[in-house]
Amino acid sequence: MPTFELNLSDDVYAEFQQLAEQEFVSEEQAAEDLIASGIEAYNVSVVDDERRDEMLDGAENNMFDTAEDPGSLEDDRL
């Protein structure tokens, strides 16, 4: 089995030790499972097959650009 050295900040290492103690049999198992989970999560690709209307995209992007700031309106009742 390959081995490697990893430098962690004290805070991250403390969290790792606590998690390993509570959830895993050993630090080695914790490291292997957490690294494998991270690799699996990292390799997830999102596919967006939904076609979008360019006009709708433009309207969504400009929605807040054209809105007036309610705080800047003068109160005519005073």
N, CA, C and O atoms as a DFTB+ gen file, in Angstrom:
312 C
 N C O
     1  1       0.850      -1.161       0.000
     2  2       0.000       0.000       0.000
     3  2       0.903       1.233       0.000
     4  3       1.824       1.321       0.812
     5  1       0.644       2.207      -0.920
     6  2       1.445       3.423      -0.950
     7  2       1.224       4.269       0.298
     8  3       0.145       4.259       0.890
     9  1       2.246       4.986       0.677
    10  2       2.141       5.910       1.811
    11  2       2.578       7.288       1.355
    12  3       3.320       7.429       0.383
    13  1       2.111       8.304       2.068
    14  2       2.518       9.664       1.769
    15  2       2.451      10.496       3.040
    16  3       1.814      10.112       4.021
    17  1       3.112      11.628       3.004
    18  2       3.132      12.533       4.148
    19  2       2.252      13.733       3.835
    20  3       2.260      14.243       2.714
    21  1       1.502      14.178       4.820
    22  2       0.573      15.287       4.643
    23  2       0.748      16.266       5.787
    24  3       0.734      15.866       6.951
    25  1       0.911      17.526       5.478
    26  2       1.025      18.555       6.510
    27  2      -0.322      19.258       6.664
    28  3      -0.872      19.790       5.700
    29  1      -0.843      19.252       7.883
    30  2      -2.124      19.883       8.185
    31  2      -1.919      20.962       9.237
    32  3      -0.996      20.894      10.048
    33  1      -2.798      21.959       9.207
    34  2      -2.755      22.954      10.271
    35  2      -3.182      22.278      11.574
    36  3      -3.817      21.224      11.552
    37  1      -2.835      22.881      12.694
    38  2      -3.187      22.305      13.997
    39  2      -4.700      22.156      14.144
    40  3      -5.173      21.162      14.695
    41  1      -5.462      23.138      13.655
    42  2      -6.925      23.082      13.772
    43  2      -7.512      21.919      12.970
    44  3      -8.364      21.176      13.458
    45  1      -7.043      21.780      11.739
    46  2      -7.554      20.699      10.888
    47  2      -7.163      19.345      11.463
    48  3      -7.967      18.412      11.461
    49  1      -5.933      19.233      11.955
    50  2      -5.497      17.964      12.526
    51  2      -6.305      17.615      13.781
    52  3      -6.641      16.451      13.996
    53  1      -6.615      18.611      14.602
    54  2      -7.430      18.370      15.803
    55  2      -8.821      17.883      15.413
    56  3      -9.361      16.972      16.042
    57  1      -9.406      18.489      14.372
    58  2     -10.722      18.042      13.898
    59  2     -10.636      16.618      13.351
    60  3     -11.521      15.798      13.597
    61  1      -9.568      16.330      12.610
    62  2      -9.369      14.991      12.068
    63  2      -9.255      13.965      13.188
    64  3      -9.889      12.912      13.132
    65  1      -8.447      14.266      14.212
    66  2      -8.275      13.336      15.327
    67  2      -9.599      13.077      16.043
    68  3      -9.913      11.941      16.396
    69  1     -10.365      14.137      16.251
    70  2     -11.659      13.991      16.938
    71  2     -12.601      13.125      16.098
    72  3     -13.253      12.224      16.625
    73  1     -12.670      13.397      14.806
    74  2     -13.529      12.612      13.919
    75  2     -13.073      11.165      13.856
    76  3     -13.897      10.252      13.903
    77  1     -11.769      10.949      13.751
    78  2     -11.235       9.588      13.682
    79  2     -11.556       8.813      14.952
    80  3     -11.895       7.631      14.897
    81  1     -11.449       9.477      16.085
    82  2     -11.721       8.821      17.365
    83  2     -13.196       8.459      17.520
    84  3     -13.526       7.404      18.061
    85  1     -14.080       9.335      17.046
    86  2     -15.522       9.124      17.224
    87  2     -16.143       8.199      16.180
    88  3     -17.064       7.442      16.488
    89  1     -15.639       8.257      14.944
    90  2     -16.334       7.593      13.850
    91  2     -15.593       6.408      13.226
    92  3     -16.204       5.610      12.516
    93  1     -14.299       6.282      13.478
    94  2     -13.509       5.270      12.784
    95  2     -12.747       4.402      13.775
    96  3     -12.583       4.758      14.942
    97  1     -12.286       3.257      13.286
    98  2     -11.526       2.319      14.105
    99  2     -10.126       2.848      14.365
   100  3      -9.586       2.696      15.461
   101  1      -9.538       3.475      13.338
   102  2      -8.175       3.984      13.468
   103  2      -8.013       5.244      12.621
   104  3      -8.849       5.549      11.770
   105  1      -6.914       5.975      12.872
   106  2      -6.621       7.152      12.054
   107  2      -6.342       6.759      10.615
   108  3      -6.681       7.501       9.693
   109  1      -5.728       5.604      10.411
   110  2      -5.441       5.142       9.058
   111  2      -6.725       4.921       8.271
   112  3      -6.832       5.332       7.115
   113  1      -7.711       4.260       8.910
   114  2      -8.990       4.034       8.245
   115  2      -9.685       5.360       7.989
   116  3     -10.266       5.554       6.921
   117  1      -9.638       6.272       8.944
   118  2     -10.264       7.580       8.784
   119  2      -9.646       8.324       7.611
   120  3     -10.362       8.880       6.779
   121  1      -8.316       8.335       7.541
   122  2      -7.631       9.031       6.449
   123  2      -8.012       8.427       5.101
   124  3      -8.325       9.154       4.158
   125  1      -7.984       7.101       5.009
   126  2      -8.308       6.435       3.745
   127  2      -9.750       6.718       3.327
   128  3     -10.000       7.065       2.173
   129  1     -10.695       6.574       4.247
   130  2     -12.106       6.792       3.914
   131  2     -12.389       8.252       3.574
   132  3     -13.121       8.534       2.625
   133  1     -11.814       9.188       4.341
   134  2     -12.068      10.604       4.086
   135  2     -11.439      11.057       2.772
   136  3     -12.046      11.834       2.035
   137  1     -10.246      10.590       2.474
   138  2      -9.610      10.935       1.204
   139  2     -10.396      10.341       0.035
   140  3     -10.615      11.014      -0.972
   141  1     -10.817       9.088       0.167
   142  2     -11.607       8.449      -0.892
   143  2     -12.922       9.202      -1.101
   144  3     -13.341       9.403      -2.241
   145  1     -13.575       9.619      -0.017
   146  2     -14.824      10.377      -0.130
   147  2     -14.579      11.719      -0.808
   148  3     -15.378      12.159      -1.635
   149  1     -13.480      12.362      -0.458
   150  2     -13.149      13.641      -1.078
   151  2     -12.875      13.503      -2.560
   152  3     -13.305      14.340      -3.353
   153  1     -12.166      12.460      -2.941
   154  2     -11.885      12.222      -4.355
   155  2     -13.183      11.952      -5.100
   156  3     -13.387      12.466      -6.200
   157  1     -14.052      11.158      -4.516
   158  2     -15.336      10.847      -5.146
   159  2     -16.172      12.113      -5.314
   160  3     -16.774      12.323      -6.368
   161  1     -16.213      12.954      -4.290
   162  2     -16.980      14.199      -4.363
   163  2     -16.372      15.150      -5.385
   164  3     -17.105      15.853      -6.082
   165  1     -15.077      15.184      -5.483
   166  2     -14.386      16.069      -6.414
   167  2     -14.640      15.673      -7.858
   168  3     -14.697      16.538      -8.731
   169  1     -14.793      14.390      -8.126
   170  2     -14.959      13.890      -9.487
   171  2     -16.389      13.939      -9.992
   172  3     -16.658      13.489     -11.106
   173  1     -17.310      14.470      -9.210
   174  2     -18.702      14.556      -9.641
   175  2     -18.804      15.644     -10.705
   176  3     -18.352      16.770     -10.496
   177  1     -19.395      15.304     -11.836
   178  2     -19.589      16.299     -12.883
   179  2     -21.074      16.613     -12.996
   180  3     -21.918      15.719     -12.949
   181  1     -21.373      17.884     -13.143
   182  2     -22.751      18.327     -13.264
   183  2     -23.045      18.539     -14.734
   184  3     -22.324      19.254     -15.430
   185  1     -24.111      17.909     -15.198
   186  2     -24.504      18.035     -16.587
   187  2     -25.806      18.803     -16.623
   188  3     -26.794      18.402     -16.008
   189  1     -25.805      19.916     -17.350
   190  2     -27.005      20.727     -17.492
   191  2     -27.495      20.590     -18.925
   192  3     -27.029      21.287     -19.827
   193  1     -28.448      19.676     -19.119
   194  2     -28.979      19.425     -20.457
   195  2     -30.130      20.356     -20.808
   196  3     -30.595      20.360     -21.948
   197  1     -30.591      21.138     -19.852
   198  2     -31.736      22.012     -20.066
   199  2     -31.347      23.166     -20.991
   200  3     -30.391      23.895     -20.724
   201  1     -32.101      23.321     -22.082
   202  2     -31.846      24.439     -22.983
   203  2     -32.472      25.683     -22.390
   204  3     -33.581      25.641     -21.858
   205  1     -31.757      26.787     -22.484
   206  2     -32.254      28.037     -21.916
   207  2     -32.408      29.069     -23.024
   208  3     -31.641      29.104     -23.987
   209  1     -33.396      29.883     -22.859
   210  2     -33.647      30.969     -23.791
   211  2     -32.679      32.111     -23.496
   212  3     -32.584      32.554     -22.352
   213  1     -31.957      32.596     -24.512
   214  2     -30.978      33.651     -24.302
   215  2     -31.629      34.921     -23.782
   216  3     -31.038      35.625     -22.963
   217  1     -32.840      35.225     -24.244
   218  2     -33.539      36.419     -23.775
   219  2     -33.861      36.291     -22.284
   220  3     -33.734      37.258     -21.533
   221  1     -34.275      35.105     -21.865
   222  2     -34.563      34.869     -20.458
   223  2     -33.301      35.005     -19.621
   224  3     -33.340      35.592     -18.539
   225  1     -32.186      34.475     -20.102
   226  2     -30.919      34.619     -19.391
   227  2     -30.562      36.089     -19.225
   228  3     -30.153      36.509     -18.142
   229  1     -30.710      36.861     -20.269
   230  2     -30.397      38.283     -20.203
   231  2     -31.294      39.004     -19.220
   232  3     -30.834      39.872     -18.478
   233  1     -32.570      38.653     -19.208
   234  2     -33.506      39.292     -18.278
   235  2     -33.156      38.952     -16.840
   236  3     -33.223      39.816     -15.966
   237  1     -32.782      37.706     -16.583
   238  2     -32.406      37.309     -15.227
   239  2     -31.146      38.036     -14.780
   240  3     -31.047      38.460     -13.629
   241  1     -30.188      38.181     -15.682
   242  2     -28.929      38.838     -15.335
   243  2     -29.108      40.326     -15.084
   244  3     -28.363      40.913     -14.299
   245  1     -30.083      40.944     -15.739
   246  2     -30.279      42.382     -15.611
   247  2     -31.363      42.748     -14.610
   248  3     -31.632      43.932     -14.406
   249  1     -31.981      41.780     -13.995
   250  2     -33.112      42.031     -13.111
   251  2     -32.758      43.018     -12.011
   252  3     -33.540      43.929     -11.737
   253  1     -31.625      42.870     -11.386
   254  2     -31.278      43.734     -10.276
   255  2     -30.623      45.030     -10.740
   256  3     -30.572      46.001      -9.986
   257  1     -30.127      45.054     -11.959
   258  2     -29.518      46.275     -12.474
   259  2     -30.550      47.364     -12.703
   260  3     -30.228      48.545     -12.578
   261  1     -31.790      46.995     -13.037
   262  2     -32.806      47.980     -13.372
   263  2     -33.709      48.318     -12.200
   264  3     -34.505      49.254     -12.291
   265  1     -33.608      47.594     -11.122
   266  2     -34.467      47.854      -9.964
   267  2     -33.989      49.107      -9.241
   268  3     -32.790      49.321      -9.062
   269  1     -34.951      49.929      -8.830
   270  2     -34.603      51.125      -8.075
   271  2     -34.383      50.758      -6.619
   272  3     -34.981      49.812      -6.105
   273  1     -33.533      51.505      -5.972
   274  2     -33.260      51.313      -4.556
   275  2     -34.387      51.943      -3.765
   276  3     -34.539      53.164      -3.803
   277  1     -35.196      51.151      -3.037
   278  2     -36.321      51.721      -2.283
   279  2     -35.856      52.725      -1.236
   280  3     -36.617      53.615      -0.857
   281  1     -34.661      52.601      -0.778
   282  2     -34.151      53.527       0.235
   283  2     -33.820      54.891      -0.338
   284  3     -33.661      55.853       0.414
   285  1     -33.712      54.994      -1.671
   286  2     -33.348      56.273      -2.274
   287  2     -34.563      57.089      -2.699
   288  3     -34.412      58.235      -3.121
   289  1     -35.764      56.524      -2.597
   290  2     -36.973      57.244      -2.985
   291  2     -37.295      58.309      -1.947
   292  3     -37.206      58.074      -0.742
   293  1     -37.672      59.485      -2.442
   294  2     -38.027      60.572      -1.522
   295  2     -39.477      60.394      -1.114
   296  3     -40.310      59.997      -1.929
   297  1     -39.780      60.680       0.130
   298  2     -41.121      60.554       0.656
   299  2     -41.830      61.896       0.461
   300  3     -41.492      62.878       1.122
   301  1     -42.823      61.941      -0.455
   302  2     -43.538      63.173      -0.766
   303  2     -44.546      63.557       0.305
   304  3     -45.082      64.665       0.280
   305  1     -44.806      62.669       1.232
   306  2     -45.808      62.926       2.267
   307  2     -45.314      63.860       3.346
   308  3     -46.128      64.378       4.109
   309  1     -44.032      64.099       3.446
   310  2     -43.493      64.946       4.520
   311  2     -43.659      66.386       4.218
   312  3     -43.260      67.234       5.015
